[in-house]
Amino acid sequence: GLTADLYITSGNGSVFGPITNQTVAEWTFGAPTTCPAGTIVQGTLVSGTNVSRTMDGDLIYSVVDSGTLCFDGAVSKITATGNIAGGTGSFSGATGSVSFSATATPLYTDPVGHQFGSVTATTTGEIHR
């Protein structure tokens, strides 16, 4: 089966000011093939979506179509890319590309393996309105 993650982040963007993000990503997991030494499991993105809310309330929609998660037993290093697929308000009909990099640190893991933790992320890209 697939494993789904929900990431909720907020921060201060260099272009849009205060921004919040919600990302849902589905992964398959296996032995490391492209992750650095010390990785114990590698995730390959199956699908993902992202919604970013700017300080004026406009939304930017992204489809995340490629990504890798490298877990070393303590933290996950995540890289992903995708495309901007419109939005609301001033981003209605927007297009472009987006790249994500993040470090996720589990703070709690239940007996079945569900985790809750912190995420530090950087999002870069190019948007055409």
C-alpha positions as CSV (number, residue, x, y, z in Angstrom):
1,G,0.0,0.0,0.0
2,L,0.8,3.6,-0.2
3,T,1.8,5.9,2.7
4,A,0.3,9.4,2.7
5,D,1.8,12.4,4.4
6,L,0.2,15.8,5.3
7,Y,2.6,18.7,5.6
8,I,1.4,22.0,7.0
9,T,4.0,24.8,7.0
10,S,4.0,28.6,7.3
11,G,6.6,31.3,6.8
12,N,7.6,34.5,5.2
13,G,8.1,34.5,1.5
14,S,10.5,36.8,-0.3
15,V,7.9,37.7,-2.9
16,F,4.5,37.1,-1.4
17,G,5.2,37.9,2.3
18,P,3.5,35.7,4.9
19,I,2.4,32.4,3.4
20,T,1.0,29.1,4.5
21,N,1.2,25.8,2.7
22,Q,-0.6,22.5,2.9
23,T,0.9,19.5,1.0
24,V,-0.4,15.9,0.7
25,A,2.0,13.4,-0.7
26,E,1.7,9.7,-1.4
27,W,4.9,7.5,-1.3
28,T,6.1,4.0,-2.0
29,F,9.0,2.9,0.1
30,G,11.9,0.6,-0.6
31,A,15.7,0.1,-0.3
32,P,17.8,3.2,-0.9
33,T,19.0,3.6,-4.5
34,T,19.6,7.4,-4.9
35,C,19.8,8.6,-1.3
36,P,23.0,9.4,0.5
37,A,24.9,6.8,2.6
38,G,23.3,6.3,6.0
39,T,19.7,6.2,4.5
40,I,17.8,3.2,5.8
41,V,14.6,3.7,3.6
42,Q,13.9,5.7,0.5
43,G,10.5,7.0,-0.5
44,T,9.5,7.6,-4.1
45,L,6.6,10.1,-4.7
46,V,3.6,8.6,-6.3
47,S,1.5,11.8,-6.3
48,G,1.2,15.0,-4.5
49,T,-0.7,18.3,-4.3
50,N,0.1,21.6,-2.7
51,V,-2.0,24.7,-1.8
52,S,-0.3,27.9,-0.8
53,R,-2.2,30.8,0.7
54,T,-0.8,34.3,0.4
55,M,-1.4,37.1,2.9
56,D,-4.2,38.5,0.8
57,G,-6.0,35.2,0.9
58,D,-5.3,34.2,-2.7
59,L,-4.5,30.5,-3.3
60,I,-1.8,28.9,-5.5
61,Y,-2.4,25.3,-6.6
62,S,0.5,23.0,-7.4
63,V,0.7,19.4,-8.6
64,V,3.8,17.7,-7.2
65,D,4.9,15.1,-9.8
66,S,8.4,14.0,-8.8
67,G,10.0,13.5,-5.4
68,T,12.4,11.5,-3.2
69,L,12.3,11.1,0.6
70,C,15.5,9.8,2.3
71,F,15.0,8.6,5.9
72,D,18.1,7.9,8.0
73,G,16.3,6.8,11.2
74,A,16.2,10.3,12.7
75,V,15.1,12.7,10.0
76,S,13.6,12.6,6.5
77,K,15.2,14.8,3.7
78,I,12.7,15.5,1.0
79,T,13.1,17.0,-2.4
80,A,10.2,17.4,-4.9
81,T,9.3,19.2,-8.1
82,G,6.0,20.1,-9.7
83,N,3.9,22.5,-11.7
84,I,1.7,25.4,-10.8
85,A,-1.9,24.6,-11.8
86,G,-3.8,27.9,-11.3
87,G,-5.3,29.3,-8.2
88,T,-7.7,31.9,-7.0
89,G,-7.8,35.7,-7.2
90,S,-4.6,37.1,-8.8
91,F,-3.4,33.5,-9.4
92,S,-6.4,32.3,-11.4
93,G,-5.0,30.6,-14.5
94,A,-1.4,30.9,-13.2
95,T,1.3,28.5,-14.5
96,G,4.9,27.8,-13.7
97,S,7.2,25.4,-11.9
98,V,7.9,24.8,-8.2
99,S,10.6,23.0,-6.2
100,F,10.4,21.9,-2.6
101,S,13.1,20.8,-0.2
102,A,12.4,19.9,3.4
103,T,13.6,18.2,6.5
104,A,11.0,16.4,8.6
105,T,11.8,15.3,12.1
106,P,9.5,12.8,13.8
107,L,8.6,13.9,17.4
108,Y,6.3,11.0,18.2
109,T,5.7,7.6,16.6
110,D,2.8,5.4,17.7
111,P,3.1,1.6,18.0
112,V,1.9,1.1,14.3
113,G,4.3,3.6,12.9
114,H,2.2,6.8,12.4
115,Q,4.3,9.8,13.0
116,F,3.8,13.4,14.1
117,G,6.7,15.9,13.8
118,S,8.2,19.1,12.6
119,V,9.0,20.2,9.1
120,T,11.4,22.9,7.9
121,A,10.9,23.6,4.2
122,T,12.0,25.8,1.4
123,T,9.9,26.4,-1.7
124,T,11.2,28.1,-4.9
125,G,9.8,28.4,-8.3
126,E,8.6,30.6,-11.1
127,I,5.0,31.7,-11.5
128,H,3.4,33.2,-14.6
129,R,0.1,35.1,-14.1
